[in-house]
Amino acid sequence: MPEREGAKLVPALLTGICKNLQRIWVDGGYRGKEFSAWIAERVRIDWAVGLLSNYANGFELLPHRWVIDRTFAGLYRYHRLSKGYEVSIESSRAFVHIAMIILMLNRQTNGSPANF
């Protein structure tokens, strides 16, 4: 599924669970006038697109991009999430939730990562 089509599923998932969410950071794959208009009509959240500058020469660290990369890197440390081992989507989703709970607790306590 293309990025923009997948993003159109997000508003339905956010109803009632993310009341304090103010901004969603996305990469350049989500830009475009038609898609921006679609988002503006349906989502009351600031949709911020992080783009490379026109003057980039080689690698350029984008603001807020490291947060997403760090989160995915943390998830992929867990063996069960490194590949598609789970038979059902429900069990895969449950292990992602468990991994995120562990990651968030470790960030709060500055502890070492736990494994499952």
C-alpha positions in Angstrom: 0.0 0.0 0.0 1.4 3.4 -0.9 2.3 5.8 2.0 -0.5 8.2 1.2 -3.2 5.5 1.0 -2.0 4.1 4.3 -2.1 7.5 5.9 -5.7 7.9 5.0 -6.4 5.1 7.5 -4.9 7.1 10.4 -7.8 9.5 11.2 -10.1 6.6 11.9 -7.5 5.1 14.2 -7.1 8.3 16.2 -10.7 8.8 17.2 -10.8 9.2 21.0 -7.4 7.8 21.8 -5.0 10.7 21.1 -6.8 13.7 22.5 -3.5 15.5 23.3 -1.9 14.8 20.0 -1.1 18.1 18.3 1.3 17.4 15.5 2.3 14.4 13.3 5.7 14.5 11.7 6.0 12.8 8.3 8.6 12.5 5.5 8.5 13.8 2.0 6.4 10.9 0.7 3.3 12.6 2.2 3.6 15.9 0.5 1.3 17.1 -2.3 -1.5 19.6 -2.6 -4.3 17.0 -3.1 -3.2 14.9 -0.1 -2.6 17.9 2.1 -6.2 19.1 1.3 -7.5 15.7 2.1 -5.7 15.7 5.5 -6.8 19.3 6.3 -10.5 18.3 5.7 -10.4 15.3 8.0 -7.7 15.7 10.7 -7.5 18.6 13.2 -3.9 17.8 13.8 -0.9 19.7 12.4 0.6 17.5 9.7 4.2 18.6 9.4 6.3 17.4 6.5 10.1 17.3 7.1 12.0 17.8 3.9 15.7 17.9 3.0 16.9 21.4 2.3 17.7 22.4 -1.2 21.3 22.9 -0.1 21.9 19.4 1.3 25.1 17.9 0.2 25.3 14.2 1.3 23.7 13.1 4.6 21.5 15.6 6.4 19.8 14.9 9.7 16.2 16.0 9.6 14.5 17.4 12.7 12.5 14.9 14.6 13.4 12.1 12.1 15.7 10.4 14.7 12.7 9.9 17.0 11.0 7.6 14.5 14.2 5.8 13.5 15.0 5.3 17.2 11.6 3.8 17.8 11.8 1.3 14.9 15.3 0.4 15.9 14.1 -0.3 19.4 11.3 -2.5 18.1 13.6 -4.5 15.8 15.9 -5.4 18.7 13.2 -7.9 19.7 13.6 -11.2 17.9 9.8 -11.8 17.5 9.4 -8.5 15.7 12.5 -8.7 13.5 10.6 -10.9 11.0 7.1 -12.0 10.4 7.0 -14.9 12.9 3.4 -14.4 14.1 0.6 -16.2 12.4 -2.1 -13.6 13.2 -2.2 -9.9 13.0 -3.6 -9.8 16.6 -0.6 -11.6 18.1 1.8 -9.4 16.1 0.0 -6.3 17.3 0.2 -7.6 20.9 3.9 -8.1 20.7 4.4 -4.6 19.3 2.4 -3.2 22.2 4.5 -5.2 24.7 7.7 -4.0 23.0 6.6 -0.4 23.1 5.6 -0.6 26.7 9.0 -2.0 27.5 10.7 0.7 25.4 8.8 3.5 27.1 9.4 2.1 30.6 13.1 1.8 29.8 13.2 5.4 28.6 11.5 6.5 31.8 13.9 4.6 34.1 17.0 4.8 31.9 17.3 1.1 32.3 18.7 -1.5 30.0 16.4 -3.1 27.4 14.5 -6.2 28.3 14.1 -9.1 25.9 11.2 -11.4 25.2 
